[in-house]
Amino acid sequence: MIRDVGRVMDFPYGLCDRLSKAIPIEGMKPVSLKKRDRSSREINAIAESEEGVPELLELAARLNRFNA
């Protein structure tokens, strides 16, 4: 979902790929976007250093709720 939202928001693919790969895995599934945002230091660090990333994460989390 992050890669899709990032593409629409015109973020570089490499940045979206780093964010997506930073999602922690519980069992065989990625953690929900809401949980992930609080638990991943890497994602939080990227969100603090890259403009627009918090908005990307929020939009991806909203869209993910409709997809679940």
N, CA, C and O atoms as a Tripos MOL2 file, in Angstrom:
@<TRIPOS>MOLECULE
protein
  272   271    68     0     0
PROTEIN
NO_CHARGES

@<TRIPOS>ATOM
      1 N           0.8150   -1.1860    0.0000 N.3       1 MET1
      2 CA          0.0000    0.0000    0.0000 C.3       1 MET1
      3 C           0.8680    1.2640    0.0000 C.2       1 MET1
      4 O           0.5400    2.2430   -0.6700 O.2       1 MET1
      5 N           1.9770    1.2420    0.7540 N.am      2 ILE2
      6 CA          2.8470    2.4210    0.8290 C.3       2 ILE2
      7 C           3.4200    2.7470   -0.5440 C.2       2 ILE2
      8 O           3.4690    3.9130   -0.9340 O.2       2 ILE2
      9 N           3.8490    1.7340   -1.2720 N.am      3 ARG3
     10 CA          4.4150    1.9830   -2.6030 C.3       3 ARG3
     11 C           3.3630    2.5980   -3.5290 C.2       3 ARG3
     12 O           3.6700    3.5020   -4.3060 O.2       3 ARG3
     13 N           2.1270    2.1080   -3.4470 N.am      4 ASP4
     14 CA          1.0520    2.6290   -4.3010 C.3       4 ASP4
     15 C           0.7460    4.0900   -3.9770 C.2       4 ASP4
     16 O           0.6630    4.9310   -4.8720 O.2       4 ASP4
     17 N           0.5820    4.3770   -2.6960 N.am      5 VAL5
     18 CA          0.2770    5.7450   -2.2730 C.3       5 VAL5
     19 C           1.4540    6.6620   -2.6120 C.2       5 VAL5
     20 O           1.2550    7.7760   -3.0970 O.2       5 VAL5
     21 N           2.6610    6.2000   -2.3610 N.am      6 GLY6
     22 CA          3.8400    6.9940   -2.6790 C.3       6 GLY6
     23 C           3.9490    7.3160   -4.1580 C.2       6 GLY6
     24 O           4.3410    8.4240   -4.5270 O.2       6 GLY6
     25 N           3.6110    6.3710   -4.9960 N.am      7 ARG7
     26 CA          3.6550    6.5970   -6.4420 C.3       7 ARG7
     27 C           2.6620    7.6910   -6.8310 C.2       7 ARG7
     28 O           2.9910    8.5800   -7.6170 O.2       7 ARG7
     29 N           1.4490    7.6260   -6.2810 N.am      8 VAL8
     30 CA          0.4290    8.6210   -6.5810 C.3       8 VAL8
     31 C           0.8430   10.0020   -6.0650 C.2       8 VAL8
     32 O           0.5700   11.0200   -6.7010 O.2       8 VAL8
     33 N           1.5070   10.0230   -4.9000 N.am      9 MET9
     34 CA          1.9420   11.2880   -4.3060 C.3       9 MET9
     35 C           3.2800   11.7580   -4.8780 C.2       9 MET9
     36 O           3.8130   12.7760   -4.4370 O.2       9 MET9
     37 N           3.8230   11.0340   -5.8480 N.am     10 ASP10
     38 CA          5.0580   11.3870   -6.5490 C.3      10 ASP10
     39 C           6.3030   11.3430   -5.6600 C.2      10 ASP10
     40 O           7.2030   12.1720   -5.8000 O.2      10 ASP10
     41 N           6.3480   10.3690   -4.7430 N.am     11 PHE11
     42 CA          7.5440   10.1340   -3.9440 C.3      11 PHE11
     43 C           8.4840    9.2220   -4.7280 C.2      11 PHE11
     44 O           8.0240    8.4350   -5.5550 O.2      11 PHE11
     45 N           9.7850    9.3110   -4.4860 N.am     12 PRO12
     46 CA         10.7230    8.4050   -5.1480 C.3      12 PRO12
     47 C          10.4500    6.9520   -4.7500 C.2      12 PRO12
     48 O          10.1330    6.6570   -3.5980 O.2      12 PRO12
     49 N          10.5780    6.0600   -5.7210 N.am     13 TYR13
     50 CA         10.3090    4.6430   -5.4520 C.3      13 TYR13
     51 C          11.2230    4.1110   -4.3500 C.2      13 TYR13
     52 O          10.7770    3.3390   -3.5010 O.2      13 TYR13
     53 N          12.4780    4.5080   -4.3520 N.am     14 GLY14
     54 CA         13.4270    4.0150   -3.3520 C.3      14 GLY14
     55 C          12.9970    4.3500   -1.9310 C.2      14 GLY14
     56 O          13.1410    3.5230   -1.0310 O.2      14 GLY14
     57 N          12.4760    5.5420   -1.7210 N.am     15 LEU15
     58 CA         11.9990    5.9420   -0.3990 C.3      15 LEU15
     59 C          10.8050    5.0940    0.0180 C.2      15 LEU15
     60 O          10.7470    4.6090    1.1470 O.2      15 LEU15
     61 N           9.8590    4.9180   -0.8880 N.am     16 CYS16
     62 CA          8.6750    4.1050   -0.5860 C.3      16 CYS16
     63 C           9.0570    2.6520   -0.3330 C.2      16 CYS16
     64 O           8.4660    1.9880    0.5190 O.2      16 CYS16
     65 N          10.0300    2.1690   -1.0640 N.am     17 ASP17
     66 CA         10.5000    0.7960   -0.8720 C.3      17 ASP17
     67 C          11.1300    0.6370    0.5100 C.2      17 ASP17
     68 O          10.8760   -0.3580    1.1890 O.2      17 ASP17
     69 N          11.9500    1.6010    0.9360 N.am     18 ARG18
     70 CA         12.5500    1.5640    2.2740 C.3      18 ARG18
     71 C          11.4740    1.5650    3.3560 C.2      18 ARG18
     72 O          11.5620    0.8050    4.3200 O.2      18 ARG18
     73 N          10.4610    2.4140    3.1980 N.am     19 LEU19
     74 CA          9.3720    2.4570    4.1670 C.3      19 LEU19
     75 C           8.6420    1.1240    4.2240 C.2      19 LEU19
     76 O           8.3570    0.6050    5.3030 O.2      19 LEU19
     77 N           8.3440    0.5800    3.0590 N.am     20 SER20
     78 CA          7.6030   -0.6800    2.9870 C.3      20 SER20
     79 C           8.3890   -1.8290    3.6220 C.2      20 SER20
     80 O           7.8230   -2.6580    4.3340 O.2      20 SER20
     81 N           9.6770   -1.8700    3.3630 N.am     21 LYS21
     82 CA         10.5100   -2.9430    3.9170 C.3      21 LYS21
     83 C          10.7400   -2.7960    5.4150 C.2      21 LYS21
     84 O          11.1430   -3.7520    6.0780 O.2      21 LYS21
     85 N          10.4890   -1.6150    5.9500 N.am     22 ALA22
     86 CA         10.6880   -1.3720    7.3830 C.3      22 ALA22
     87 C           9.4920   -1.8310    8.2140 C.2      22 ALA22
     88 O           9.5340   -1.7590    9.4420 O.2      22 ALA22
     89 N           8.4380   -2.2970    7.5700 N.am     23 ILE23
     90 CA          7.2520   -2.7480    8.2980 C.3      23 ILE23
     91 C           7.5910   -4.0220    9.0560 C.2      23 ILE23
     92 O           8.0130   -5.0090    8.4540 O.2      23 ILE23
     93 N           7.4090   -4.0070   10.3770 N.am     24 PRO24
     94 CA          7.6690   -5.2320   11.1480 C.3      24 PRO24
     95 C           6.7040   -6.3530   10.7500 C.2      24 PRO24
     96 O           5.5780   -6.0890   10.3300 O.2      24 PRO24
     97 N           7.1490   -7.5870   10.8820 N.am     25 ILE25
     98 CA          6.3290   -8.7500   10.5510 C.3      25 ILE25
     99 C           5.9800   -9.4750   11.8460 C.2      25 ILE25
    100 O           6.8490   -9.7280   12.6800 O.2      25 ILE25
    101 N           4.7040   -9.8060   12.0080 N.am     26 GLU26
    102 CA          4.2540  -10.6280   13.1380 C.3      26 GLU26
    103 C           3.6900  -11.9100   12.5540 C.2      26 GLU26
    104 O           2.6970  -11.8850   11.8260 O.2      26 GLU26
    105 N           4.3080  -13.0040   12.8680 N.am     27 GLY27
    106 CA          3.8730  -14.2590   12.2590 C.3      27 GLY27
    107 C           4.2110  -14.2340   10.7810 C.2      27 GLY27
    108 O           5.3710  -14.0480   10.4110 O.2      27 GLY27
    109 N           3.2150  -14.4180    9.9370 N.am     28 MET28
    110 CA          3.4230  -14.4050    8.4890 C.3      28 MET28
    111 C           2.8680  -13.1460    7.8290 C.2      28 MET28
    112 O           2.8970  -13.0250    6.6040 O.2      28 MET28
    113 N           2.3610  -12.2030    8.6340 N.am     29 LYS29
    114 CA          1.7340  -11.0070    8.0720 C.3      29 LYS29
    115 C           2.4260   -9.7480    8.5650 C.2      29 LYS29
    116 O           2.9150   -9.7040    9.6940 O.2      29 LYS29
    117 N           2.4690   -8.7110    7.7120 N.am     30 PRO30
    118 CA          2.9810   -7.4220    8.1830 C.3      30 PRO30
    119 C           2.0610   -6.8510    9.2590 C.2      30 PRO30
    120 O           0.8600   -7.1190    9.2690 O.2      30 PRO30
    121 N           2.6260   -6.0800   10.1420 N.am     31 VAL31
    122 CA          1.8480   -5.4290   11.1790 C.3      31 VAL31
    123 C           0.9570   -4.3770   10.5190 C.2      31 VAL31
    124 O           1.3160   -3.8370    9.4730 O.2      31 VAL31
    125 N          -0.1870   -4.0840   11.1110 N.am     32 SER32
    126 CA         -1.0670   -3.0720   10.5360 C.3      32 SER32
    127 C          -0.3290   -1.7420   10.4360 C.2      32 SER32
    128 O           0.6170   -1.4910   11.1830 O.2      32 SER32
    129 N          -0.7580   -0.9070    9.5270 N.am     33 LEU33
    130 CA         -0.0870    0.3680    9.3240 C.3      33 LEU33
    131 C          -0.1010    1.2300   10.5790 C.2      33 LEU33
    132 O           0.8760    1.9290   10.8450 O.2      33 LEU33
    133 N          -1.1540    1.2020   11.3410 N.am     34 LYS34
    134 CA         -1.2140    1.9990   12.5770 C.3      34 LYS34
    135 C          -0.1810    1.5020   13.5870 C.2      34 LYS34
    136 O           0.5610    2.3020   14.1570 O.2      34 LYS34
    137 N          -0.1260    0.1800   13.8160 N.am     35 LYS35
    138 CA          0.8500   -0.3890   14.7480 C.3      35 LYS35
    139 C           2.2680   -0.1360   14.2610 C.2      35 LYS35
    140 O           3.1490    0.2190   15.0430 O.2      35 LYS35
    141 N           2.4760   -0.3200   12.9830 N.am     36 ARG36
    142 CA          3.8030   -0.1930   12.4030 C.3      36 ARG36
    143 C           4.3650    1.1980   12.6200 C.2      36 ARG36
    144 O           5.5420    1.3450   12.9510 O.2      36 ARG36
    145 N           3.5520    2.2070   12.4400 N.am     37 ASP37
    146 CA          4.0240    3.5680   12.5480 C.3      37 ASP37
    147 C           4.5860    3.8470   13.9370 C.2      37 ASP37
    148 O           5.5460    4.6070   14.0620 O.2      37 ASP37
    149 N           4.0190    3.2580   14.9730 N.am     38 ARG38
    150 CA          4.4890    3.4790   16.3370 C.3      38 ARG38
    151 C           5.6700    2.5990   16.6970 C.2      38 ARG38
    152 O           6.4500    2.9610   17.5780 O.2      38 ARG38
    153 N           5.8300    1.4520   16.0430 N.am     39 SER39
    154 CA          6.8080    0.4730   16.5040 C.3      39 SER39
    155 C           8.1200    0.4750   15.7290 C.2      39 SER39
    156 O           9.0970   -0.1140   16.1920 O.2      39 SER39
    157 N           8.1710    1.0980   14.6000 N.am     40 SER40
    158 CA          9.3800    1.0300   13.7920 C.3      40 SER40
    159 C          10.2150    2.3050   13.9160 C.2      40 SER40
    160 O           9.7890    3.3800   13.4940 O.2      40 SER40
    161 N          11.3810    2.1760   14.4870 N.am     41 ARG41
    162 CA         12.2900    3.3190   14.6070 C.3      41 ARG41
    163 C          12.6970    3.8410   13.2400 C.2      41 ARG41
    164 O          12.7940    5.0500   13.0270 O.2      41 ARG41
    165 N          12.9350    2.9200   12.3170 N.am     42 GLU42
    166 CA         13.3640    3.3230   10.9810 C.3      42 GLU42
    167 C          12.2920    4.1660   10.3000 C.2      42 GLU42
    168 O          12.5950    5.1990    9.7030 O.2      42 GLU42
    169 N          11.0450    3.7260   10.3880 N.am     43 ILE43
    170 CA          9.9570    4.4870    9.7720 C.3      43 ILE43
    171 C           9.8200    5.8510   10.4290 C.2      43 ILE43
    172 O           9.6500    6.8590    9.7440 O.2      43 ILE43
    173 N           9.8940    5.8860   11.7500 N.am     44 ASN44
    174 CA          9.7980    7.1670   12.4520 C.3      44 ASN44
    175 C          10.9320    8.1030   12.0640 C.2      44 ASN44
    176 O          10.7120    9.3030   11.8980 O.2      44 ASN44
    177 N          12.1340    7.5770   11.9190 N.am     45 ALA45
    178 CA         13.2740    8.3990   11.5260 C.3      45 ALA45
    179 C          13.0780    8.9530   10.1120 C.2      45 ALA45
    180 O          13.3680   10.1230    9.8590 O.2      45 ALA45
    181 N          12.5950    8.1280    9.2030 N.am     46 ILE46
    182 CA         12.3390    8.5890    7.8350 C.3      46 ILE46
    183 C          11.2400    9.6510    7.8420 C.2      46 ILE46
    184 O          11.3510   10.6650    7.1530 O.2      46 ILE46
    185 N          10.1840    9.4200    8.6160 N.am     47 ALA47
    186 CA          9.0710   10.3710    8.6770 C.3      47 ALA47
    187 C           9.5320   11.7270    9.2030 C.2      47 ALA47
    188 O           9.0320   12.7650    8.7680 O.2      47 ALA47
    189 N          10.4760   11.7250   10.1300 N.am     48 GLU48
    190 CA         10.9800   12.9800   10.6800 C.3      48 GLU48
    191 C          11.9040   13.7100    9.7110 C.2      48 GLU48
    192 O          11.9860   14.9380    9.7420 O.2      48 GLU48
    193 N          12.5970   12.9680    8.8550 N.am     49 SER49
    194 CA         13.5960   13.5940    7.9880 C.3      49 SER49
    195 C          13.0950   13.8900    6.5740 C.2      49 SER49
    196 O          13.7100   14.6850    5.8630 O.2      49 SER49
    197 N          12.0090   13.2770    6.1600 N.am     50 GLU50
    198 CA         11.5100   13.4510    4.7910 C.3      50 GLU50
    199 C          10.1620   14.1670    4.8060 C.2      50 GLU50
    200 O           9.2070   13.6970    5.4250 O.2      50 GLU50
    201 N          10.0950   15.2740    4.1410 N.am     51 GLU51
    202 CA          8.8580   16.0470    4.0710 C.3      51 GLU51
    203 C           7.7470   15.2440    3.3830 C.2      51 GLU51
    204 O           7.9680   14.6240    2.3430 O.2      51 GLU51
    205 N           6.5700   15.2640    3.9700 N.am     52 GLY52
    206 CA          5.4100   14.6090    3.3770 C.3      52 GLY52
    207 C           5.2160   13.1560    3.7580 C.2      52 GLY52
    208 O           4.1530   12.5920    3.4980 O.2      52 GLY52
    209 N           6.2160   12.5310    4.3700 N.am     53 VAL53
    210 CA          6.1020   11.1130    4.7220 C.3      53 VAL53
    211 C           5.0190   10.8600    5.7720 C.2      53 VAL53
    212 O           4.3010    9.8680    5.6520 O.2      53 VAL53
    213 N           4.8660   11.7010    6.7900 N.am     54 PRO54
    214 CA          3.7580   11.4530    7.7280 C.3      54 PRO54
    215 C           2.3920   11.4220    7.0310 C.2      54 PRO54
    216 O           1.5350   10.6070    7.3710 O.2      54 PRO54
    217 N           2.2010   12.3010    6.0680 N.am     55 GLU55
    218 CA          0.9420   12.3260    5.3210 C.3      55 GLU55
    219 C           0.7870   11.0620    4.4810 C.2      55 GLU55
    220 O          -0.3040   10.5010    4.3890 O.2      55 GLU55
    221 N           1.8850   10.6180    3.8690 N.am     56 LEU56
    222 CA          1.8550    9.3820    3.0880 C.3      56 LEU56
    223 C           1.4400    8.2120    3.9760 C.2      56 LEU56
    224 O           0.5940    7.4070    3.5850 O.2      56 LEU56
    225 N           2.0250    8.1140    5.1600 N.am     57 LEU57
    226 CA          1.7160    7.0130    6.0760 C.3      57 LEU57
    227 C           0.2580    7.0710    6.5430 C.2      57 LEU57
    228 O          -0.4050    6.0390    6.6400 O.2      57 LEU57
    229 N          -0.2320    8.2640    6.8270 N.am     58 GLU58
    230 CA         -1.6210    8.4130    7.2690 C.3      58 GLU58
    231 C          -2.5900    8.0070    6.1640 C.2      58 GLU58
    232 O          -3.5610    7.2940    6.4170 O.2      58 GLU58
    233 N          -2.3290    8.4580    4.9460 N.am     59 LEU59
    234 CA         -3.2040    8.1030    3.8340 C.3      59 LEU59
    235 C          -3.1520    6.6030    3.5530 C.2      59 LEU59
    236 O          -4.1870    5.9850    3.3030 O.2      59 LEU59
    237 N          -1.9710    6.0220    3.5910 N.am     60 ALA60
    238 CA         -1.8430    4.5760    3.3710 C.3      60 ALA60
    239 C          -2.6000    3.7980    4.4500 C.2      60 ALA60
    240 O          -3.2290    2.7820    4.1570 O.2      60 ALA60
    241 N          -2.5390    4.2760    5.7010 N.am     61 ALA61
    242 CA         -3.2540    3.6090    6.8000 C.3      61 ALA61
    243 C          -4.7620    3.6840    6.5770 C.2      61 ALA61
    244 O          -5.4750    2.7030    6.7840 O.2      61 ALA61
    245 N          -5.2390    4.8450    6.1580 N.am     62 ARG62
    246 CA         -6.6840    4.9940    5.8850 C.3      62 ARG62
    247 C          -7.1310    4.0730    4.7650 C.2      62 ARG62
    248 O          -8.1490    3.3920    4.8810 O.2      62 ARG62
    249 N          -6.3710    4.0520    3.6840 N.am     63 LEU63
    250 CA         -6.7390    3.2080    2.5510 C.3      63 LEU63
    251 C          -6.6420    1.7310    2.9030 C.2      63 LEU63
    252 O          -7.4320    0.9220    2.4170 O.2      63 LEU63
    253 N          -5.6920    1.3810    3.7340 N.am     64 ASN64
    254 CA         -5.5250   -0.0140    4.1310 C.3      64 ASN64
    255 C          -6.7300   -0.5250    4.9160 C.2      64 ASN64
    256 O          -7.0870   -1.6980    4.8130 O.2      64 ASN64
    257 N          -7.3550    0.3530    5.6980 N.am     65 ARG65
    258 CA         -8.5670   -0.0340    6.4460 C.3      65 ARG65
    259 C          -9.6890   -0.4320    5.5060 C.2      65 ARG65
    260 O         -10.4630   -1.3390    5.8120 O.2      65 ARG65
    261 N          -9.7860    0.2400    4.3580 N.am     66 PHE66
    262 CA        -10.8290   -0.0960    3.3870 C.3      66 PHE66
    263 C         -10.5000   -1.3730    2.6180 C.2      66 PHE66
    264 O         -11.3960   -2.0580    2.1240 O.2      66 PHE66
    265 N          -9.2200   -1.6820    2.5240 N.am     67 ASN67
    266 CA         -8.7670   -2.8580    1.7830 C.3      67 ASN67
    267 C          -8.8230   -4.1380    2.5980 C.2      67 ASN67
    268 O          -8.8440   -5.2290    2.0280 O.2      67 ASN67
    269 N          -8.8490   -4.0260    3.9130 N.am     68 ALA68
    270 CA         -8.7770   -5.1950    4.7870 C.3      68 ALA68
    271 C         -10.0340   -6.0170    4.7510 C.2      68 ALA68
    272 O         -10.1260   -7.0360    5.4360 O.2      68 ALA68
@<TRIPOS>BOND
     1     1     2 1
     2     2     3 1
     3     3     4 2
     4     3     5 am
     5     5     6 1
     6     6     7 1
     7     7     8 2
     8     7     9 am
     9     9    10 1
    10    10    11 1
    11    11    12 2
    12    11    13 am
    13    13    14 1
    14    14    15 1
    15    15    16 2
    16    15    17 am
    17    17    18 1
    18    18    19 1
    19    19    20 2
    20    19    21 am
    21    21    22 1
    22    22    23 1
    23    23    24 2
    24    23    25 am
    25    25    26 1
    26    26    27 1
    27    27    28 2
    28    27    29 am
    29    29    30 1
    30    30    31 1
    31    31    32 2
    32    31    33 am
    33    33    34 1
    34    34    35 1
    35    35    36 2
    36    35    37 am
    37    37    38 1
    38    38    39 1
    39    39    40 2
    40    39    41 am
    41    41    42 1
    42    42    43 1
    43    43    44 2
    44    43    45 am
    45    45    46 1
    46    46    47 1
    47    47    48 2
    48    47    49 am
    49    49    50 1
    50    50    51 1
    51    51    52 2
    52    51    53 am
    53    53    54 1
    54    54    55 1
    55    55    56 2
    56    55    57 am
    57    57    58 1
    58    58    59 1
    59    59    60 2
    60    59    61 am
    61    61    62 1
    62    62    63 1
    63    63    64 2
    64    63    65 am
    65    65    66 1
    66    66    67 1
    67    67    68 2
    68    67    69 am
    69    69    70 1
    70    70    71 1
    71    71    72 2
    72    71    73 am
    73    73    74 1
    74    74    75 1
    75    75    76 2
    76    75    77 am
    77    77    78 1
    78    78    79 1
    79    79    80 2
    80    79    81 am
    81    81    82 1
    82    82    83 1
    83    83    84 2
    84    83    85 am
    85    85    86 1
    86    86    87 1
    87    87    88 2
    88    87    89 am
    89    89    90 1
    90    90    91 1
    91    91    92 2
    92    91    93 am
    93    93    94 1
    94    94    95 1
    95    95    96 2
    96    95    97 am
    97    97    98 1
    98    98    99 1
    99    99   100 2
   100    99   101 am
   101   101   102 1
   102   102   103 1
   103   103   104 2
   104   103   105 am
   105   105   106 1
   106   106   107 1
   107   107   108 2
   108   107   109 am
   109   109   110 1
   110   110   111 1
   111   111   112 2
   112   111   113 am
   113   113   114 1
   114   114   115 1
   115   115   116 2
   116   115   117 am
   117   117   118 1
   118   118   119 1
   119   119   120 2
   120   119   121 am
   121   121   122 1
   122   122   123 1
   123   123   124 2
   124   123   125 am
   125   125   126 1
   126   126   127 1
   127   127   128 2
   128   127   129 am
   129   129   130 1
   130   130   131 1
   131   131   132 2
   132   131   133 am
   133   133   134 1
   134   134   135 1
   135   135   136 2
   136   135   137 am
   137   137   138 1
   138   138   139 1
   139   139   140 2
   140   139   141 am
   141   141   142 1
   142   142   143 1
   143   143   144 2
   144   143   145 am
   145   145   146 1
   146   146   147 1
   147   147   148 2
   148   147   149 am
   149   149   150 1
   150   150   151 1
   151   151   152 2
   152   151   153 am
   153   153   154 1
   154   154   155 1
   155   155   156 2
   156   155   157 am
   157   157   158 1
   158   158   159 1
   159   159   160 2
   160   159   161 am
   161   161   162 1
   162   162   163 1
   163   163   164 2
   164   163   165 am
   165   165   166 1
   166   166   167 1
   167   167   168 2
   168   167   169 am
   169   169   170 1
   170   170   171 1
   171   171   172 2
   172   171   173 am
   173   173   174 1
   174   174   175 1
   175   175   176 2
   176   175   177 am
   177   177   178 1
   178   178   179 1
   179   179   180 2
   180   179   181 am
   181   181   182 1
   182   182   183 1
   183   183   184 2
   184   183   185 am
   185   185   186 1
   186   186   187 1
   187   187   188 2
   188   187   189 am
   189   189   190 1
   190   190   191 1
   191   191   192 2
   192   191   193 am
   193   193   194 1
   194   194   195 1
   195   195   196 2
   196   195   197 am
   197   197   198 1
   198   198   199 1
   199   199   200 2
   200   199   201 am
   201   201   202 1
   202   202   203 1
   203   203   204 2
   204   203   205 am
   205   205   206 1
   206   206   207 1
   207   207   208 2
   208   207   209 am
   209   209   210 1
   210   210   211 1
   211   211   212 2
   212   211   213 am
   213   213   214 1
   214   214   215 1
   215   215   216 2
   216   215   217 am
   217   217   218 1
   218   218   219 1
   219   219   220 2
   220   219   221 am
   221   221   222 1
   222   222   223 1
   223   223   224 2
   224   223   225 am
   225   225   226 1
   226   226   227 1
   227   227   228 2
   228   227   229 am
   229   229   230 1
   230   230   231 1
   231   231   232 2
   232   231   233 am
   233   233   234 1
   234   234   235 1
   235   235   236 2
   236   235   237 am
   237   237   238 1
   238   238   239 1
   239   239   240 2
   240   239   241 am
   241   241   242 1
   242   242   243 1
   243   243   244 2
   244   243   245 am
   245   245   246 1
   246   246   247 1
   247   247   248 2
   248   247   249 am
   249   249   250 1
   250   250   251 1
   251   251   252 2
   252   251   253 am
   253   253   254 1
   254   254   255 1
   255   255   256 2
   256   255   257 am
   257   257   258 1
   258   258   259 1
   259   259   260 2
   260   259   261 am
   261   261   262 1
   262   262   263 1
   263   263   264 2
   264   263   265 am
   265   265   266 1
   266   266   267 1
   267   267   268 2
   268   267   269 am
   269   269   270 1
   270   270   271 1
   271   271   272 2
@<TRIPOS>SUBSTRUCTURE
     1 MET1         2 RESIDUE 1 A MET
     2 ILE2         6 RESIDUE 1 A ILE
     3 ARG3        10 RESIDUE 1 A ARG
     4 ASP4        14 RESIDUE 1 A ASP
     5 VAL5        18 RESIDUE 1 A VAL
     6 GLY6        22 RESIDUE 1 A GLY
     7 ARG7        26 RESIDUE 1 A ARG
     8 VAL8        30 RESIDUE 1 A VAL
     9 MET9        34 RESIDUE 1 A MET
    10 ASP10       38 RESIDUE 1 A ASP
    11 PHE11       42 RESIDUE 1 A PHE
    12 PRO12       46 RESIDUE 1 A PRO
    13 TYR13       50 RESIDUE 1 A TYR
    14 GLY14       54 RESIDUE 1 A GLY
    15 LEU15       58 RESIDUE 1 A LEU
    16 CYS16       62 RESIDUE 1 A CYS
    17 ASP17       66 RESIDUE 1 A ASP
    18 ARG18       70 RESIDUE 1 A ARG
    19 LEU19       74 RESIDUE 1 A LEU
    20 SER20       78 RESIDUE 1 A SER
    21 LYS21       82 RESIDUE 1 A LYS
    22 ALA22       86 RESIDUE 1 A ALA
    23 ILE23       90 RESIDUE 1 A ILE
    24 PRO24       94 RESIDUE 1 A PRO
    25 ILE25       98 RESIDUE 1 A ILE
    26 GLU26      102 RESIDUE 1 A GLU
    27 GLY27      106 RESIDUE 1 A GLY
    28 MET28      110 RESIDUE 1 A MET
    29 LYS29      114 RESIDUE 1 A LYS
    30 PRO30      118 RESIDUE 1 A PRO
    31 VAL31      122 RESIDUE 1 A VAL
    32 SER32      126 RESIDUE 1 A SER
    33 LEU33      130 RESIDUE 1 A LEU
    34 LYS34      134 RESIDUE 1 A LYS
    35 LYS35      138 RESIDUE 1 A LYS
    36 ARG36      142 RESIDUE 1 A ARG
    37 ASP37      146 RESIDUE 1 A ASP
    38 ARG38      150 RESIDUE 1 A ARG
    39 SER39      154 RESIDUE 1 A SER
    40 SER40      158 RESIDUE 1 A SER
    41 ARG41      162 RESIDUE 1 A ARG
    42 GLU42      166 RESIDUE 1 A GLU
    43 ILE43      170 RESIDUE 1 A ILE
    44 ASN44      174 RESIDUE 1 A ASN
    45 ALA45      178 RESIDUE 1 A ALA
    46 ILE46      182 RESIDUE 1 A ILE
    47 ALA47      186 RESIDUE 1 A ALA
    48 GLU48      190 RESIDUE 1 A GLU
    49 SER49      194 RESIDUE 1 A SER
    50 GLU50      198 RESIDUE 1 A GLU
    51 GLU51      202 RESIDUE 1 A GLU
    52 GLY52      206 RESIDUE 1 A GLY
    53 VAL53      210 RESIDUE 1 A VAL
    54 PRO54      214 RESIDUE 1 A PRO
    55 GLU55      218 RESIDUE 1 A GLU
    56 LEU56      222 RESIDUE 1 A LEU
    57 LEU57      226 RESIDUE 1 A LEU
    58 GLU58      230 RESIDUE 1 A GLU
    59 LEU59      234 RESIDUE 1 A LEU
    60 ALA60      238 RESIDUE 1 A ALA
    61 ALA61      242 RESIDUE 1 A ALA
    62 ARG62      246 RESIDUE 1 A ARG
    63 LEU63      250 RESIDUE 1 A LEU
    64 ASN64      254 RESIDUE 1 A ASN
    65 ARG65      258 RESIDUE 1 A ARG
    66 PHE66      262 RESIDUE 1 A PHE
    67 ASN67      266 RESIDUE 1 A ASN
    68 ALA68      270 RESIDUE 1 A ALA
